Amino acid sequence: MASQVAAMPKTAQKIKKLVPLFNRILIKRDDAPKETKGGIVLPENSKTKILKGTVVATGPGTRTEKGEILPMCVRVGDEVLLPEYSGARVQMDENETYFMFRESEILAKFE
């Protein structure tokens, strides 16, 4: 196990250490396009907030009153549609920013 952890990139090792609880989901937002399809470079201040992201980690799910765990609707690797003003920012490195959402806050899943 130690050799597998040593072989992983540092970012992947940090994500492995961060495990969402209950119905929480860790998301990596997609990057804003740097240029248009026609090749025009977009200035930094004109970029819109990207509402699409990839699931990086999930918690086990919500518990019912009887103590049973309801499984999550999304899995690691799923692409999801995010709300514009929600989620808690999680800064892993200077360059890596993730967002933590509750499962009920996710708007849709792309198939």
N, C-alpha and C positions, 0 to 999 in steps of 0.2 A: 504494500500500500504506500509506503514512504517513497518508493522509487516512482510510482505513478504520480504522486503529488509533486515531486521534484521535476518531473518532465513537463508538467502543465505550465502554461504561461502564467505570469503573476496575477493578471486580472482574473483568470479562471480560478486560481487558488483563492482569491479574495471572495469571489462569488460563492464558492463552495462553503466558505465559512459563514456566509450570510444566508440563513434559512428563514423564509417568511413563516409566520405563525398563522394558524387558523385559515381564514379565507383570504389571505393577503397574496398578492402577485407582484413580483419584481419585473419591471419592464425596461427594456432599452429602446428609447425613442429612435425612430429613423432620422437620419441627418437631412437637413433642409437642402434642396438642390442648390448647387453653386452656380449653375448656368441653365438657360432655357434650352429647349430642344433645338432651337435654331443656332445655339452657340453664343448667345449674349450672356456675358458674365453679370450676375446679380450682385448688387452692393449688399453689404452685411445688414444694413438697417431695413431693407425691403423684404427680407425673408419672413415668411409667415410661420406660425407655430405648426409643427408637424403633429398630426393627430393619429399617426400610425406607429406601431411599435411591435417589438418581438418579445415574447415571454422568455425570461431568463431563468426564473425559479418560481415555484409555487409552494404554498403551504399545503397541509393535508386536506383541508376542507373545513366546513362549518359543522359544529356539533349540534345535534338535536337535543331536546329536553331529556330524552332517554339516554343520551350519551353516545349515540351512534354518529359516525362521521359521514356526512354527505360529501361525495367526491366532487372535485373541481370540474368545471365545464371546459377549462382550457388546460393545455399541457405545454411543457417547455418546447420552444421552437414555433409555437403558433403565432401568426400575425394577427394583431387585434386593432380595433378602432377605439381611440381613447377620447375621453371628454376633454374639453379645452382647459377648464379651470379646476382640476382635481389632481390628486396624487401628491405624495410626499417625496420631495427630492432627496436622493441618496447619493452623496459624493464619495466614490470609491478612490479615485485618484484625481490629480489635477485635470486629466483629460477624459476621465470616464464618469459620466453622470447617469444614474438610473432613477426610476420612479417607482414608488410603492403604491399600489392601488388595492382596494378591496375588490373582490370578484363582482360584487353587485354594481360597481362603478364602470366596469368595462362595457362599452356600448355594443360591440359586435366582434365576431371572429371571421377572418377571411378564410375561405376554403379554396 
